[in-house]
Structure formats: C-alpha cells, structure tokens
C-alpha cells in the first residue's frame, strides 16, 4: 500500500491494472480465432468458454459474498 493511500484508492489502482491486463489477455486469445493461422474444433472452444465462464462466475461471487478471514461464533 502506498503511503497515505486509502483502501478504496488501493482497490481502484490495483483493480484497474488487473482489468486492463485481463482485457489485453482476452484480446490475445481472440487472435487465436484467425483461421489462416489456427485450427480448432467446437469441443475445444466449449472447454475454453466453460473454463472462462467458471472463473468469471467465481470472481463475481467473491465480490457478492466475501469470505470472512477469521473465525467467529
């Protein structure tokens, strides 16, 4: 955490970097759609989209239902 930075400011700084990186990686994956350079089948695409959907759902849920770090009764 940078000196004098609030938790909200830290979230914004880090989340923006990670979202930008995610978008860059998705665009890179989209480059694999070039049929002149790559060949794939529907089963492979289904596995890719299922894996991405699963991780995206998990990420969304972590924001909706944050895990508690410590045990309480």
Rosetta silent file (secondary structure, phi, psi, omega in degrees, C-alpha in Angstrom):
SEQUENCE: XXXXXXXXXXXXXXXXXXXXXXXXXXXXXXXXXXXXXXXXXXXXXXXXXXXXXXXXXXXXXXXXXXXXXXXXX
SCORE:     score description
SCORE:     0.000 S_00000001
   1 L     0.000  133.182  179.343    0.000    0.000    0.000 S_00000001
   2 L   -73.843  148.686 -177.669    1.349    3.398   -0.941 S_00000001
   3 L   -59.043  130.446  178.724    1.853    5.886    1.867 S_00000001
   4 L    78.858    4.176 -177.782   -1.318    7.868    2.584 S_00000001
   5 L   -87.532  133.739  177.100   -3.385    5.664    0.274 S_00000001
   6 L   -81.064  166.234  177.053   -6.840    4.589    1.439 S_00000001
   7 H   -61.249  -37.954  179.218   -8.149    1.055    0.948 S_00000001
   8 H   -66.331  -42.171  178.465  -10.524    2.376   -1.713 S_00000001
   9 H   -64.460  -40.617  177.903   -7.706    4.127   -3.571 S_00000001
  10 H   -62.813  -44.773  177.450   -5.595    0.967   -3.378 S_00000001
  11 H   -57.022  -48.416 -177.467   -8.504   -1.103   -4.729 S_00000001
  12 H   -61.680  -44.657 -178.746   -9.013    1.305   -7.609 S_00000001
  13 H   -62.382  -48.073 -176.199   -5.305    1.390   -8.503 S_00000001
  14 H   -73.498  -43.590 -178.736   -4.848   -2.376   -8.403 S_00000001
  15 H   -61.672  -40.941  179.272   -8.227   -3.329   -9.917 S_00000001
  16 H   -60.546  -43.561  179.022   -7.688   -1.002  -12.892 S_00000001
  17 H   -62.448  -43.113 -176.876   -4.311   -2.611  -13.649 S_00000001
  18 H   -70.629  -36.250  177.523   -5.730   -6.119  -13.367 S_00000001
  19 H   -68.123  -41.968  176.836   -8.773   -5.374  -15.520 S_00000001
  20 H   -59.083  -44.231  179.992   -6.548   -3.801  -18.194 S_00000001
  21 H   -64.182  -39.986  178.325   -4.315   -6.902  -18.122 S_00000001
  22 H   -62.694  -44.102  178.991   -7.363   -9.191  -18.358 S_00000001
  23 H   -62.689  -42.155  177.436   -8.684   -7.279  -21.378 S_00000001
  24 H   -60.523  -43.204 -179.554   -5.281   -7.492  -23.069 S_00000001
  25 H   -67.447  -36.613  176.645   -5.208  -11.254  -22.455 S_00000001
  26 H   -66.356  -39.322  177.021   -8.723  -11.717  -23.825 S_00000001
  27 H   -64.523  -36.666  177.435   -7.767   -9.788  -26.961 S_00000001
  28 H   -64.624  -42.201  175.966   -4.719  -12.027  -27.258 S_00000001
  29 H   -61.793  -40.294  179.662   -6.949  -15.102  -27.024 S_00000001
  30 H   -60.403  -27.622  177.488   -9.206  -13.598  -29.699 S_00000001
  31 H   -63.158  -22.630  177.665   -6.195  -13.559  -32.016 S_00000001
  32 H   -70.926   -7.882  179.702   -6.391  -17.360  -31.974 S_00000001
  33 H   -78.336   -7.313 -179.678   -9.614  -17.064  -33.970 S_00000001
  34 L   -68.374  105.629 -176.574   -7.592  -16.371  -37.133 S_00000001
  35 L   -66.191  -19.233  177.557   -8.384  -19.437  -39.282 S_00000001
  36 L   -73.722  -22.901 -177.142   -5.363  -18.782  -41.502 S_00000001
  37 L  -109.986  -22.876 -173.630   -3.061  -19.413  -38.534 S_00000001
  38 L  -134.795  157.118  175.022   -5.023  -21.745  -36.266 S_00000001
  39 L  -134.774  135.273  179.967   -7.402  -24.651  -36.414 S_00000001
  40 L  -146.255  168.180  176.462   -9.795  -25.668  -33.653 S_00000001
  41 L  -123.418  171.402 -175.165  -12.973  -27.627  -33.146 S_00000001
  42 H   -64.410  -32.961  178.461  -16.187  -26.930  -31.263 S_00000001
  43 H   -63.939  -41.792  177.822  -15.224  -29.198  -28.351 S_00000001
  44 H   -63.459  -43.930  178.779  -12.056  -27.194  -27.764 S_00000001
  45 H   -63.209  -40.319  178.764  -13.978  -23.923  -27.876 S_00000001
  46 H   -60.064  -43.382  178.486  -16.578  -25.297  -25.477 S_00000001
  47 H   -62.702  -42.405  179.440  -13.828  -26.201  -22.972 S_00000001
  48 H   -61.632  -52.415 -176.662  -12.285  -22.726  -23.273 S_00000001
  49 H   -66.538  -34.938  176.570  -15.567  -20.849  -22.785 S_00000001
  50 H   -64.437  -42.374  179.066  -16.633  -23.128  -19.914 S_00000001
  51 H   -64.187  -43.832  179.180  -13.341  -22.513  -18.098 S_00000001
  52 H   -65.552  -45.323  178.504  -13.603  -18.753  -18.605 S_00000001
  53 H   -59.703  -41.732 -179.159  -17.278  -18.701  -17.557 S_00000001
  54 H   -62.951  -45.454 -179.611  -16.499  -20.724  -14.424 S_00000001
  55 H   -68.520  -37.568  178.224  -13.722  -18.376  -13.323 S_00000001
  56 H   -65.319  -42.145  177.814  -15.779  -15.270  -14.094 S_00000001
  57 H   -62.420  -43.683  179.187  -18.687  -16.624  -12.043 S_00000001
  58 H   -62.007  -41.180  178.722  -16.331  -17.423   -9.166 S_00000001
  59 H   -63.736  -46.611  178.824  -14.861  -13.926   -9.308 S_00000001
  60 H   -59.541  -43.345 -179.313  -18.312  -12.291   -9.281 S_00000001
  61 H   -64.421  -33.432 -179.752  -19.371  -14.433   -6.325 S_00000001
  62 H   -66.166  -26.959  176.229  -16.293  -13.441   -4.344 S_00000001
  63 H   -83.288  -33.542 -179.392  -17.457   -9.807   -4.539 S_00000001
  64 H   -76.127  -36.413 -177.525  -21.084  -10.625   -3.763 S_00000001
  65 L  -130.529   73.149 -177.507  -20.300  -12.958   -0.853 S_00000001
  66 L   -60.184  142.544  178.947  -16.862  -12.019    0.500 S_00000001
  67 L   -78.074  140.895  174.587  -15.168  -14.655    2.620 S_00000001
  68 L   -84.033  137.592 -177.024  -14.501  -13.823    6.241 S_00000001
  69 L   -81.581  -25.162 -176.490  -10.859  -14.185    7.192 S_00000001
  70 L  -124.741  155.507 -178.053  -11.321  -15.079   10.828 S_00000001
  71 L   -77.282  134.666  173.206  -13.459  -17.471   12.787 S_00000001
  72 L  -138.493  155.759  177.644  -16.334  -16.083   14.823 S_00000001
  73 L  -102.504    0.000    0.000  -19.177  -17.719   16.726 S_00000001
